[in-house]
């Protein structure tokens, strides 16, 4: 079974969304795309992308038509199999190219089932409600935080407030000239004191 990776883009003060739930601070931080080459390397090891309904809609509105010359990660994002965990969507079109597969039922159980049938690593981007459930259940193997050099003062944390202590082991830190820092942690499984 491959790893389950959760990646979040966050402000320097730890927020994944502003107080209104928006991500406008991503646009104001020019370094979001600074680590494209690292993202491309990561995507080479990923066998499927898992999204919640809201993040799926954001991605499907942008990535299918993104120019790979300007957005190097567009090509792999558009070709890697995608799954949307949702009990309300009937379908999940992905531009004119293809569609993501809608997975219904309990979010954690659905992702566990995907882990059994997908040979390699799965990545969850954004999808805060889904990521919260997976963190609570101890299903996350790797937590990647793309920390932007911006403070927003208040908003939605990248982790659920009721998570409780969970051990992390820092596995890598990469910094980039415009201030982006990418932190990667190995996560302890639920009930474990040390990361696996």
Secondary structure, DSSP 4 states (H G I P E B T S, - for coil): ---EEEEEEEETTSEEEETTS--HHHHH-GGGGTTHHHHHHHHHTEEEEEEEHHHHHHHHHHGGG--TTT-TTHHHHHHS-EEEE-SS-S-EEETTTEEEEEE-S-HHHHHHHHHHHSSSEEEEES-HHHHHHHHHTT--SEEEEEEES---SSEEESS-TT-----EEEEEEEE-TTS-EEEEEEEPPTT-SS--
